[in-house]
Amino acid sequence: MPTPESQIAFLTNLQRLLSEGSFVSTYKYALLMALADIAVERGNDDDRPLDIPTMLTAEKFVDYYWRQSAPFVSAQETQNLGVLRQNTGKQAGIILVLIEARQPHEGSLVEARSSVN
């Protein structure tokens, strides 16, 4: 098991990565933040490993990234310019999933969540 010192060093490095990192795709930053927050929120103060369910990670990520997958309009609000491109090539798969999830709920995260439960 990692020592308390190595755990602090890891968290310090993670914090530095989050504050100083150069992210080309902001969804990667959102995923990293989601994992870090879950670790802090659900972590134990003992040596037990922390199991993080995929669904919990997905929910936290969607909380952070839902608005980033919304279409945006021009400054004059006359033209829908589409969704923010996250890659230089194809759009990121997670963004496509979020775009698809937004449509039947008119962009409402609350409605999307209630349809899943």
Backbone as XML, in Angstrom:
<?xml version="1.0"?>
<chain id="A" units="angstrom">
  <residue number="1" name="MET">
    <atom name="N" x="0.839" y="-1.182" z="0.000"/>
    <atom name="CA" x="0.000" y="0.000" z="0.000"/>
    <atom name="C" x="0.887" y="1.249" z="0.000"/>
  </residue>
  <residue number="2" name="PRO">
    <atom name="N" x="0.429" y="2.289" z="-0.673"/>
    <atom name="CA" x="1.224" y="3.520" z="-0.693"/>
    <atom name="C" x="1.291" y="4.168" z="0.691"/>
  </residue>
  <residue number="3" name="THR">
    <atom name="N" x="2.401" y="4.758" z="0.959"/>
    <atom name="CA" x="2.576" y="5.452" z="2.238"/>
    <atom name="C" x="1.765" y="6.743" z="2.218"/>
  </residue>
  <residue number="4" name="PRO">
    <atom name="N" x="1.492" y="7.299" z="3.399"/>
    <atom name="CA" x="0.793" y="8.594" z="3.423"/>
    <atom name="C" x="1.545" y="9.669" z="2.630"/>
  </residue>
  <residue number="5" name="GLU">
    <atom name="N" x="2.861" y="9.637" z="2.690"/>
    <atom name="CA" x="3.657" y="10.619" z="1.953"/>
    <atom name="C" x="3.487" y="10.463" z="0.446"/>
  </residue>
  <residue number="6" name="SER">
    <atom name="N" x="3.474" y="9.210" z="-0.024"/>
    <atom name="CA" x="3.322" y="8.998" z="-1.466"/>
    <atom name="C" x="1.905" y="9.348" z="-1.925"/>
  </residue>
  <residue number="7" name="GLN">
    <atom name="N" x="0.925" y="9.159" z="-1.050"/>
    <atom name="CA" x="-0.442" y="9.553" z="-1.386"/>
    <atom name="C" x="-0.541" y="11.075" z="-1.513"/>
  </residue>
  <residue number="8" name="ILE">
    <atom name="N" x="0.090" y="11.780" z="-0.586"/>
    <atom name="CA" x="0.100" y="13.250" z="-0.659"/>
    <atom name="C" x="0.823" y="13.703" z="-1.922"/>
  </residue>
  <residue number="9" name="ALA">
    <atom name="N" x="1.936" y="13.056" z="-2.251"/>
    <atom name="CA" x="2.681" y="13.417" z="-3.459"/>
    <atom name="C" x="1.829" y="13.183" z="-4.702"/>
  </residue>
  <residue number="10" name="PHE">
    <atom name="N" x="1.089" y="12.072" z="-4.726"/>
    <atom name="CA" x="0.211" y="11.782" z="-5.862"/>
    <atom name="C" x="-0.857" y="12.858" z="-6.007"/>
  </residue>
  <residue number="11" name="LEU">
    <atom name="N" x="-1.510" y="13.202" z="-4.901"/>
    <atom name="CA" x="-2.560" y="14.223" z="-4.945"/>
    <atom name="C" x="-1.998" y="15.589" z="-5.340"/>
  </residue>
  <residue number="12" name="THR">
    <atom name="N" x="-0.804" y="15.894" z="-4.871"/>
    <atom name="CA" x="-0.162" y="17.152" z="-5.244"/>
    <atom name="C" x="0.117" y="17.178" z="-6.742"/>
  </residue>
  <residue number="13" name="ASN">
    <atom name="N" x="0.626" y="16.072" z="-7.269"/>
    <atom name="CA" x="0.893" y="15.996" z="-8.705"/>
    <atom name="C" x="-0.400" y="16.066" z="-9.514"/>
  </residue>
  <residue number="14" name="LEU">
    <atom name="N" x="-1.449" y="15.430" z="-9.020"/>
    <atom name="CA" x="-2.740" y="15.480" z="-9.697"/>
    <atom name="C" x="-3.280" y="16.912" z="-9.707"/>
  </residue>
  <residue number="15" name="GLN">
    <atom name="N" x="-3.176" y="17.578" z="-8.570"/>
    <atom name="CA" x="-3.628" y="18.968" z="-8.483"/>
    <atom name="C" x="-2.824" y="19.843" z="-9.447"/>
  </residue>
  <residue number="16" name="ARG">
    <atom name="N" x="-1.541" y="19.600" z="-9.525"/>
    <atom name="CA" x="-0.693" y="20.370" z="-10.443"/>
    <atom name="C" x="-1.084" y="20.101" z="-11.892"/>
  </residue>
  <residue number="17" name="LEU">
    <atom name="N" x="-1.353" y="18.849" z="-12.219"/>
    <atom name="CA" x="-1.782" y="18.497" z="-13.570"/>
    <atom name="C" x="-3.088" y="19.211" z="-13.921"/>
  </residue>
  <residue number="18" name="LEU">
    <atom name="N" x="-4.023" y="19.243" z="-12.970"/>
    <atom name="CA" x="-5.304" y="19.898" z="-13.216"/>
    <atom name="C" x="-5.151" y="21.407" z="-13.386"/>
  </residue>
  <residue number="19" name="SER">
    <atom name="N" x="-4.265" y="22.007" z="-12.622"/>
    <atom name="CA" x="-4.133" y="23.470" z="-12.694"/>
    <atom name="C" x="-3.194" y="23.931" z="-13.803"/>
  </residue>
  <residue number="20" name="GLU">
    <atom name="N" x="-2.185" y="23.133" z="-14.142"/>
    <atom name="CA" x="-1.197" y="23.569" z="-15.120"/>
    <atom name="C" x="-1.244" y="22.797" z="-16.431"/>
  </residue>
  <residue number="21" name="GLY">
    <atom name="N" x="-2.052" y="21.749" z="-16.475"/>
    <atom name="CA" x="-2.091" y="20.889" z="-17.657"/>
    <atom name="C" x="-2.608" y="21.610" z="-18.887"/>
  </residue>
  <residue number="22" name="SER">
    <atom name="N" x="-2.101" y="21.212" z="-20.008"/>
    <atom name="CA" x="-2.563" y="21.747" z="-21.284"/>
    <atom name="C" x="-3.431" y="20.676" z="-21.923"/>
  </residue>
  <residue number="23" name="PHE">
    <atom name="N" x="-4.728" y="20.906" z="-21.903"/>
    <atom name="CA" x="-5.660" y="19.923" z="-22.415"/>
    <atom name="C" x="-6.196" y="20.372" z="-23.760"/>
  </residue>
  <residue number="24" name="VAL">
    <atom name="N" x="-5.982" y="19.557" z="-24.780"/>
    <atom name="CA" x="-6.526" y="19.839" z="-26.101"/>
    <atom name="C" x="-8.012" y="19.511" z="-26.103"/>
  </residue>
  <residue number="25" name="SER">
    <atom name="N" x="-8.377" y="18.453" z="-25.431"/>
    <atom name="CA" x="-9.771" y="18.027" z="-25.348"/>
    <atom name="C" x="-10.237" y="18.186" z="-23.910"/>
  </residue>
  <residue number="26" name="THR">
    <atom name="N" x="-11.187" y="19.068" z="-23.692"/>
    <atom name="CA" x="-11.615" y="19.353" z="-22.326"/>
    <atom name="C" x="-12.363" y="18.199" z="-21.688"/>
  </residue>
  <residue number="27" name="TYR">
    <atom name="N" x="-12.875" y="17.255" z="-22.473"/>
    <atom name="CA" x="-13.549" y="16.108" z="-21.877"/>
    <atom name="C" x="-12.562" y="15.249" z="-21.088"/>
  </residue>
  <residue number="28" name="LYS">
    <atom name="N" x="-11.303" y="15.244" z="-21.480"/>
    <atom name="CA" x="-10.293" y="14.490" z="-20.722"/>
    <atom name="C" x="-10.078" y="15.134" z="-19.356"/>
  </residue>
  <residue number="29" name="TYR">
    <atom name="N" x="-10.070" y="16.442" z="-19.334"/>
    <atom name="CA" x="-9.951" y="17.192" z="-18.080"/>
    <atom name="C" x="-11.155" y="16.897" z="-17.185"/>
  </residue>
  <residue number="30" name="ALA">
    <atom name="N" x="-12.350" y="16.896" z="-17.767"/>
    <atom name="CA" x="-13.568" y="16.617" z="-16.994"/>
    <atom name="C" x="-13.536" y="15.208" z="-16.407"/>
  </residue>
  <residue number="31" name="LEU">
    <atom name="N" x="-13.058" y="14.244" z="-17.170"/>
    <atom name="CA" x="-12.968" y="12.874" z="-16.666"/>
    <atom name="C" x="-11.966" y="12.781" z="-15.522"/>
  </residue>
  <residue number="32" name="LEU">
    <atom name="N" x="-10.836" y="13.421" z="-15.665"/>
    <atom name="CA" x="-9.828" y="13.421" z="-14.611"/>
    <atom name="C" x="-10.366" y="14.088" z="-13.343"/>
  </residue>
  <residue number="33" name="MET">
    <atom name="N" x="-11.072" y="15.205" z="-13.517"/>
    <atom name="CA" x="-11.678" y="15.877" z="-12.365"/>
    <atom name="C" x="-12.719" y="14.989" z="-11.690"/>
  </residue>
  <residue number="34" name="ALA">
    <atom name="N" x="-13.530" y="14.313" z="-12.487"/>
    <atom name="CA" x="-14.560" y="13.429" z="-11.932"/>
    <atom name="C" x="-13.917" y="12.334" z="-11.086"/>
  </residue>
  <residue number="35" name="LEU">
    <atom name="N" x="-12.879" y="11.708" z="-11.595"/>
    <atom name="CA" x="-12.197" y="10.646" z="-10.842"/>
    <atom name="C" x="-11.566" y="11.185" z="-9.559"/>
  </residue>
  <residue number="36" name="ALA">
    <atom name="N" x="-10.942" y="12.346" z="-9.653"/>
    <atom name="CA" x="-10.315" y="12.940" z="-8.467"/>
    <atom name="C" x="-11.364" y="13.280" z="-7.415"/>
  </residue>
  <residue number="37" name="ASP">
    <atom name="N" x="-12.476" y="13.860" z="-7.838"/>
    <atom name="CA" x="-13.521" y="14.218" z="-6.882"/>
    <atom name="C" x="-14.152" y="12.994" z="-6.236"/>
  </residue>
  <residue number="38" name="ILE">
    <atom name="N" x="-14.378" y="11.951" z="-7.014"/>
    <atom name="CA" x="-14.928" y="10.720" z="-6.445"/>
    <atom name="C" x="-13.968" y="10.140" z="-5.422"/>
  </residue>
  <residue number="39" name="ALA">
    <atom name="N" x="-12.688" y="10.159" z="-5.726"/>
    <atom name="CA" x="-11.692" y="9.623" z="-4.791"/>
    <atom name="C" x="-11.723" y="10.379" z="-3.475"/>
  </residue>
  <residue number="40" name="VAL">
    <atom name="N" x="-11.856" y="11.693" z="-3.543"/>
    <atom name="CA" x="-11.904" y="12.501" z="-2.327"/>
    <atom name="C" x="-13.226" y="12.285" z="-1.591"/>
  </residue>
  <residue number="41" name="GLU">
    <atom name="N" x="-14.333" y="12.265" z="-2.319"/>
    <atom name="CA" x="-15.654" y="12.130" z="-1.704"/>
    <atom name="C" x="-15.889" y="10.755" z="-1.086"/>
  </residue>
  <residue number="42" name="ARG">
    <atom name="N" x="-15.352" y="9.702" z="-1.708"/>
    <atom name="CA" x="-15.670" y="8.349" z="-1.261"/>
    <atom name="C" x="-14.483" y="7.598" z="-0.673"/>
  </residue>
  <residue number="43" name="GLY">
    <atom name="N" x="-13.316" y="8.205" z="-0.713"/>
    <atom name="CA" x="-12.123" y="7.527" z="-0.230"/>
    <atom name="C" x="-12.154" y="7.284" z="1.269"/>
  </residue>
  <residue number="44" name="ASN">
    <atom name="N" x="-11.392" y="6.302" z="1.688"/>
    <atom name="CA" x="-11.296" y="5.938" z="3.096"/>
    <atom name="C" x="-10.002" y="6.492" z="3.679"/>
  </residue>
  <residue number="45" name="ASP">
    <atom name="N" x="-9.990" y="6.611" z="4.977"/>
    <atom name="CA" x="-8.779" y="7.081" z="5.652"/>
    <atom name="C" x="-7.910" y="5.917" z="6.098"/>
  </residue>
  <residue number="46" name="ASP">
    <atom name="N" x="-8.167" y="4.751" z="5.571"/>
    <atom name="CA" x="-7.352" y="3.586" z="5.923"/>
    <atom name="C" x="-6.676" y="3.058" z="4.654"/>
  </residue>
  <residue number="47" name="ASP">
    <atom name="N" x="-6.187" y="1.857" z="4.717"/>
    <atom name="CA" x="-5.435" y="1.299" z="3.596"/>
    <atom name="C" x="-6.285" y="0.517" z="2.604"/>
  </residue>
  <residue number="48" name="ARG">
    <atom name="N" x="-7.599" y="0.532" z="2.778"/>
    <atom name="CA" x="-8.455" y="-0.215" z="1.852"/>
    <atom name="C" x="-8.445" y="0.448" z="0.477"/>
  </residue>
  <residue number="49" name="PRO">
    <atom name="N" x="-8.390" y="-0.372" z="-0.571"/>
    <atom name="CA" x="-8.478" y="0.213" z="-1.915"/>
    <atom name="C" x="-9.881" y="0.764" z="-2.155"/>
  </residue>
  <residue number="50" name="LEU">
    <atom name="N" x="-9.978" y="1.713" z="-3.046"/>
    <atom name="CA" x="-11.257" y="2.318" z="-3.375"/>
    <atom name="C" x="-11.718" y="1.791" z="-4.724"/>
  </residue>
  <residue number="51" name="ASP">
    <atom name="N" x="-12.839" y="1.102" z="-4.725"/>
    <atom name="CA" x="-13.451" y="0.666" z="-5.975"/>
    <atom name="C" x="-14.389" y="1.766" z="-6.438"/>
  </residue>
  <residue number="52" name="ILE">
    <atom name="N" x="-14.209" y="2.203" z="-7.662"/>
    <atom name="CA" x="-15.052" y="3.260" z="-8.221"/>
    <atom name="C" x="-15.868" y="2.647" z="-9.356"/>
  </residue>
  <residue number="53" name="PRO">
    <atom name="N" x="-17.168" y="2.498" z="-9.139"/>
    <atom name="CA" x="-18.008" y="1.921" z="-10.200"/>
    <atom name="C" x="-18.024" y="2.801" z="-11.446"/>
  </residue>
  <residue number="54" name="THR">
    <atom name="N" x="-18.050" y="2.161" z="-12.588"/>
    <atom name="CA" x="-18.072" y="2.874" z="-13.858"/>
    <atom name="C" x="-19.276" y="3.808" z="-13.939"/>
  </residue>
  <residue number="55" name="MET">
    <atom name="N" x="-20.430" y="3.356" z="-13.455"/>
    <atom name="CA" x="-21.639" y="4.187" z="-13.531"/>
    <atom name="C" x="-21.473" y="5.470" z="-12.719"/>
  </residue>
  <residue number="56" name="LEU">
    <atom name="N" x="-20.834" y="5.383" z="-11.563"/>
    <atom name="CA" x="-20.597" y="6.570" z="-10.746"/>
    <atom name="C" x="-19.679" y="7.548" z="-11.482"/>
  </residue>
  <residue number="57" name="THR">
    <atom name="N" x="-18.660" y="7.017" z="-12.110"/>
    <atom name="CA" x="-17.744" y="7.858" z="-12.894"/>
    <atom name="C" x="-18.498" y="8.525" z="-14.042"/>
  </residue>
  <residue number="58" name="ALA">
    <atom name="N" x="-19.327" y="7.762" z="-14.721"/>
    <atom name="CA" x="-20.103" y="8.307" z="-15.839"/>
    <atom name="C" x="-21.045" y="9.408" z="-15.366"/>
  </residue>
  <residue number="59" name="GLU">
    <atom name="N" x="-21.730" y="9.187" z="-14.250"/>
    <atom name="CA" x="-22.656" y="10.194" z="-13.736"/>
    <atom name="C" x="-21.937" y="11.494" z="-13.375"/>
  </residue>
  <residue number="60" name="LYS">
    <atom name="N" x="-20.807" y="11.360" z="-12.715"/>
    <atom name="CA" x="-20.043" y="12.549" z="-12.317"/>
    <atom name="C" x="-19.536" y="13.282" z="-13.564"/>
  </residue>
  <residue number="61" name="PHE">
    <atom name="N" x="-19.039" y="12.527" z="-14.534"/>
    <atom name="CA" x="-18.552" y="13.127" z="-15.778"/>
    <atom name="C" x="-19.674" y="13.885" z="-16.481"/>
  </residue>
  <residue number="62" name="VAL">
    <atom name="N" x="-20.837" y="13.259" z="-16.586"/>
    <atom name="CA" x="-21.970" y="13.903" z="-17.259"/>
    <atom name="C" x="-22.373" y="15.169" z="-16.512"/>
  </residue>
  <residue number="63" name="ASP">
    <atom name="N" x="-22.345" y="15.137" z="-15.180"/>
    <atom name="CA" x="-22.631" y="16.350" z="-14.408"/>
    <atom name="C" x="-21.713" y="17.491" z="-14.841"/>
  </residue>
  <residue number="64" name="TYR">
    <atom name="N" x="-20.446" y="17.191" z="-15.010"/>
    <atom name="CA" x="-19.470" y="18.213" z="-15.356"/>
    <atom name="C" x="-19.538" y="18.626" z="-16.821"/>
  </residue>
  <residue number="65" name="TYR">
    <atom name="N" x="-19.905" y="17.704" z="-17.697"/>
    <atom name="CA" x="-19.731" y="17.947" z="-19.121"/>
    <atom name="C" x="-21.019" y="18.156" z="-19.906"/>
  </residue>
  <residue number="66" name="TRP">
    <atom name="N" x="-22.152" y="18.050" z="-19.301"/>
    <atom name="CA" x="-23.426" y="18.168" z="-20.001"/>
    <atom name="C" x="-23.513" y="19.471" z="-20.807"/>
  </residue>
  <residue number="67" name="ARG">
    <atom name="N" x="-23.183" y="20.576" z="-20.185"/>
    <atom name="CA" x="-23.301" y="21.876" z="-20.861"/>
    <atom name="C" x="-22.298" y="22.021" z="-22.009"/>
  </residue>
  <residue number="68" name="GLN">
    <atom name="N" x="-21.165" y="21.326" z="-21.915"/>
    <atom name="CA" x="-20.164" y="21.422" z="-22.978"/>
    <atom name="C" x="-20.644" y="20.765" z="-24.271"/>
  </residue>
  <residue number="69" name="SER">
    <atom name="N" x="-21.627" y="19.895" z="-24.177"/>
    <atom name="CA" x="-22.122" y="19.199" z="-25.363"/>
    <atom name="C" x="-23.324" y="19.907" z="-25.978"/>
  </residue>
  <residue number="70" name="ALA">
    <atom name="N" x="-23.674" y="21.071" z="-25.448"/>
    <atom name="CA" x="-24.806" y="21.835" z="-25.975"/>
    <atom name="C" x="-24.395" y="22.596" z="-27.227"/>
  </residue>
  <residue number="71" name="PRO">
    <atom name="N" x="-25.304" y="22.737" z="-28.170"/>
    <atom name="CA" x="-25.004" y="23.567" z="-29.334"/>
    <atom name="C" x="-24.840" y="25.028" z="-28.911"/>
  </residue>
  <residue number="72" name="PHE">
    <atom name="N" x="-24.037" y="25.762" z="-29.620"/>
    <atom name="CA" x="-23.879" y="27.172" z="-29.311"/>
    <atom name="C" x="-24.238" y="27.991" z="-30.541"/>
  </residue>
  <residue number="73" name="VAL">
    <atom name="N" x="-24.568" y="29.242" z="-30.316"/>
    <atom name="CA" x="-24.994" y="30.105" z="-31.409"/>
    <atom name="C" x="-24.016" y="31.263" z="-31.553"/>
  </residue>
  <residue number="74" name="SER">
    <atom name="N" x="-24.120" y="31.945" z="-32.676"/>
    <atom name="CA" x="-23.234" y="33.076" z="-32.925"/>
    <atom name="C" x="-23.558" y="34.218" z="-31.967"/>
  </residue>
  <residue number="75" name="ALA">
    <atom name="N" x="-22.697" y="35.195" z="-31.939"/>
    <atom name="CA" x="-22.894" y="36.341" z="-31.050"/>
    <atom name="C" x="-24.214" y="37.049" z="-31.334"/>
  </residue>
  <residue number="76" name="GLN">
    <atom name="N" x="-24.651" y="37.022" z="-32.575"/>
    <atom name="CA" x="-25.918" y="37.648" z="-32.930"/>
    <atom name="C" x="-27.106" y="36.716" z="-32.660"/>
  </residue>
  <residue number="77" name="GLU">
    <atom name="N" x="-26.815" y="35.492" z="-32.228"/>
    <atom name="CA" x="-27.821" y="34.463" z="-31.940"/>
    <atom name="C" x="-28.762" y="34.242" z="-33.110"/>
  </residue>
  <residue number="78" name="THR">
    <atom name="N" x="-28.212" y="34.298" z="-34.296"/>
    <atom name="CA" x="-29.027" y="34.055" z="-35.480"/>
    <atom name="C" x="-28.672" y="32.741" z="-36.155"/>
  </residue>
  <residue number="79" name="GLN">
    <atom name="N" x="-27.547" y="32.198" z="-35.797"/>
    <atom name="CA" x="-27.101" y="30.987" z="-36.472"/>
    <atom name="C" x="-26.574" y="29.990" z="-35.452"/>
  </residue>
  <residue number="80" name="ASN">
    <atom name="N" x="-27.112" y="28.772" z="-35.483"/>
    <atom name="CA" x="-26.604" y="27.701" z="-34.637"/>
    <atom name="C" x="-25.285" y="27.237" z="-35.238"/>
  </residue>
  <residue number="81" name="LEU">
    <atom name="N" x="-24.227" y="27.342" z="-34.467"/>
    <atom name="CA" x="-22.898" y="26.987" z="-34.970"/>
    <atom name="C" x="-22.514" y="25.545" z="-34.675"/>
  </residue>
  <residue number="82" name="GLY">
    <atom name="N" x="-23.417" y="24.810" z="-34.050"/>
    <atom name="CA" x="-23.131" y="23.410" z="-33.766"/>
    <atom name="C" x="-22.536" y="23.227" z="-32.392"/>
  </residue>
  <residue number="83" name="VAL">
    <atom name="N" x="-21.903" y="22.096" z="-32.214"/>
    <atom name="CA" x="-21.324" y="21.712" z="-30.932"/>
    <atom name="C" x="-19.818" y="21.897" z="-30.983"/>
  </residue>
  <residue number="84" name="LEU">
    <atom name="N" x="-19.257" y="22.296" z="-29.878"/>
    <atom name="CA" x="-17.818" y="22.477" z="-29.760"/>
    <atom name="C" x="-17.073" y="21.234" z="-30.229"/>
  </residue>
  <residue number="85" name="ARG">
    <atom name="N" x="-16.112" y="21.418" z="-31.120"/>
    <atom name="CA" x="-15.290" y="20.300" z="-31.594"/>
    <atom name="C" x="-14.211" y="20.021" z="-30.563"/>
  </residue>
  <residue number="86" name="GLN">
    <atom name="N" x="-14.079" y="18.763" z="-30.190"/>
    <atom name="CA" x="-13.126" y="18.386" z="-29.159"/>
    <atom name="C" x="-11.851" y="17.755" z="-29.712"/>
  </residue>
  <residue number="87" name="ASN">
    <atom name="N" x="-11.814" y="17.486" z="-30.966"/>
    <atom name="CA" x="-10.653" y="16.864" z="-31.581"/>
    <atom name="C" x="-10.382" y="17.533" z="-32.922"/>
  </residue>
  <residue number="88" name="THR">
    <atom name="N" x="-9.184" y="17.353" z="-33.429"/>
    <atom name="CA" x="-8.880" y="17.893" z="-34.742"/>
    <atom name="C" x="-9.433" y="16.981" z="-35.830"/>
  </residue>
  <residue number="89" name="GLY">
    <atom name="N" x="-9.680" y="15.742" z="-35.511"/>
    <atom name="CA" x="-10.266" y="14.797" z="-36.469"/>
    <atom name="C" x="-11.744" y="14.641" z="-36.191"/>
  </residue>
  <residue number="90" name="LYS">
    <atom name="N" x="-12.161" y="13.405" z="-35.975"/>
    <atom name="CA" x="-13.566" y="13.128" z="-35.678"/>
    <atom name="C" x="-13.927" y="13.641" z="-34.293"/>
  </residue>
  <residue number="91" name="GLN">
    <atom name="N" x="-15.211" y="13.925" z="-34.128"/>
    <atom name="CA" x="-15.714" y="14.335" z="-32.815"/>
    <atom name="C" x="-15.522" y="13.174" z="-31.833"/>
  </residue>
  <residue number="92" name="ALA">
    <atom name="N" x="-15.205" y="13.480" z="-30.589"/>
    <atom name="CA" x="-15.006" y="12.462" z="-29.562"/>
    <atom name="C" x="-16.297" y="11.671" z="-29.348"/>
  </residue>
  <residue number="93" name="GLY">
    <atom name="N" x="-16.161" y="10.372" z="-29.163"/>
    <atom name="CA" x="-17.317" y="9.495" z="-28.987"/>
    <atom name="C" x="-18.203" y="9.904" z="-27.828"/>
  </residue>
  <residue number="94" name="ILE">
    <atom name="N" x="-17.617" y="10.309" z="-26.709"/>
    <atom name="CA" x="-18.413" y="10.690" z="-25.543"/>
    <atom name="C" x="-19.261" y="11.913" z="-25.848"/>
  </residue>
  <residue number="95" name="ILE">
    <atom name="N" x="-18.753" y="12.818" z="-26.656"/>
    <atom name="CA" x="-19.518" y="14.005" z="-27.023"/>
    <atom name="C" x="-20.712" y="13.609" z="-27.882"/>
  </residue>
  <residue number="96" name="LEU">
    <atom name="N" x="-20.494" y="12.678" z="-28.792"/>
    <atom name="CA" x="-21.600" y="12.199" z="-29.620"/>
    <atom name="C" x="-22.685" y="11.538" z="-28.776"/>
  </residue>
  <residue number="97" name="VAL">
    <atom name="N" x="-22.279" y="10.788" z="-27.770"/>
    <atom name="CA" x="-23.249" y="10.154" z="-26.863"/>
    <atom name="C" x="-24.046" y="11.216" z="-26.114"/>
  </residue>
  <residue number="98" name="LEU">
    <atom name="N" x="-23.374" y="12.241" z="-25.624"/>
    <atom name="CA" x="-24.063" y="13.305" z="-24.897"/>
    <atom name="C" x="-25.008" y="14.092" z="-25.811"/>
  </residue>
  <residue number="99" name="ILE">
    <atom name="N" x="-24.581" y="14.357" z="-27.026"/>
    <atom name="CA" x="-25.446" y="15.062" z="-27.981"/>
    <atom name="C" x="-26.718" y="14.252" z="-28.211"/>
  </residue>
  <residue number="100" name="GLU">
    <atom name="N" x="-26.549" y="12.960" z="-28.406"/>
    <atom name="CA" x="-27.705" y="12.084" z="-28.624"/>
    <atom name="C" x="-28.613" y="12.040" z="-27.392"/>
  </residue>
  <residue number="101" name="ALA">
    <atom name="N" x="-28.025" y="12.038" z="-26.206"/>
    <atom name="CA" x="-28.812" y="11.992" z="-24.970"/>
    <atom name="C" x="-29.559" y="13.299" z="-24.730"/>
  </residue>
  <residue number="102" name="ARG">
    <atom name="N" x="-29.034" y="14.400" z="-25.185"/>
    <atom name="CA" x="-29.661" y="15.714" z="-24.993"/>
    <atom name="C" x="-30.938" y="15.861" z="-25.817"/>
  </residue>
  <residue number="103" name="GLN">
    <atom name="N" x="-30.933" y="15.321" z="-27.025"/>
    <atom name="CA" x="-32.000" y="15.593" z="-27.983"/>
    <atom name="C" x="-33.407" y="15.250" z="-27.479"/>
  </residue>
  <residue number="104" name="PRO">
    <atom name="N" x="-33.674" y="14.054" z="-26.990"/>
    <atom name="CA" x="-35.056" y="13.760" z="-26.581"/>
    <atom name="C" x="-35.491" y="14.511" z="-25.321"/>
  </residue>
  <residue number="105" name="HIS">
    <atom name="N" x="-34.556" y="15.142" z="-24.648"/>
    <atom name="CA" x="-34.862" y="15.836" z="-23.388"/>
    <atom name="C" x="-34.693" y="17.345" z="-23.512"/>
  </residue>
  <residue number="106" name="GLU">
    <atom name="N" x="-34.564" y="17.814" z="-24.755"/>
    <atom name="CA" x="-34.410" y="19.240" z="-25.027"/>
    <atom name="C" x="-33.305" y="19.876" z="-24.187"/>
  </residue>
  <residue number="107" name="GLY">
    <atom name="N" x="-32.232" y="19.119" z="-23.964"/>
    <atom name="CA" x="-31.080" y="19.638" z="-23.246"/>
    <atom name="C" x="-31.171" y="19.575" z="-21.737"/>
  </residue>
  <residue number="108" name="SER">
    <atom name="N" x="-32.261" y="19.061" z="-21.191"/>
    <atom name="CA" x="-32.442" y="19.030" z="-19.738"/>
    <atom name="C" x="-31.753" y="17.817" z="-19.112"/>
  </residue>
  <residue number="109" name="LEU">
    <atom name="N" x="-30.761" y="18.078" z="-18.297"/>
    <atom name="CA" x="-30.072" y="16.998" z="-17.596"/>
    <atom name="C" x="-31.007" y="16.330" z="-16.592"/>
  </residue>
  <residue number="110" name="VAL">
    <atom name="N" x="-31.845" y="17.099" z="-15.947"/>
    <atom name="CA" x="-32.796" y="16.545" z="-14.972"/>
    <atom name="C" x="-33.721" y="15.543" z="-15.662"/>
  </residue>
  <residue number="111" name="GLU">
    <atom name="N" x="-34.256" y="15.916" z="-16.818"/>
    <atom name="CA" x="-35.144" y="15.010" z="-17.540"/>
    <atom name="C" x="-34.383" y="13.777" z="-18.036"/>
  </residue>
  <residue number="112" name="ALA">
    <atom name="N" x="-33.182" y="13.969" z="-18.507"/>
    <atom name="CA" x="-32.388" y="12.829" z="-18.976"/>
    <atom name="C" x="-32.127" y="11.861" z="-17.834"/>
  </residue>
  <residue number="113" name="ARG">
    <atom name="N" x="-31.792" y="12.381" z="-16.656"/>
    <atom name="CA" x="-31.548" y="11.518" z="-15.491"/>
    <atom name="C" x="-32.808" y="10.754" z="-15.088"/>
  </residue>
  <residue number="114" name="SER">
    <atom name="N" x="-33.946" y="11.441" z="-15.106"/>
    <atom name="CA" x="-35.182" y="10.778" z="-14.666"/>
    <atom name="C" x="-35.607" y="9.687" z="-15.645"/>
  </residue>
  <residue number="115" name="SER">
    <atom name="N" x="-35.243" y="9.804" z="-16.910"/>
    <atom name="CA" x="-35.602" y="8.770" z="-17.872"/>
    <atom name="C" x="-34.742" y="7.520" z="-17.707"/>
  </residue>
  <residue number="116" name="VAL">
    <atom name="N" x="-33.579" y="7.660" z="-17.102"/>
    <atom name="CA" x="-32.678" y="6.522" z="-16.883"/>
    <atom name="C" x="-33.111" y="5.739" z="-15.653"/>
  </residue>
  <residue number="117" name="ASN">
    <atom name="N" x="-33.591" y="6.425" z="-14.635"/>
    <atom name="CA" x="-33.955" y="5.765" z="-13.377"/>
    <atom name="C" x="-35.283" y="5.108" z="-13.458"/>
  </residue>
</chain>
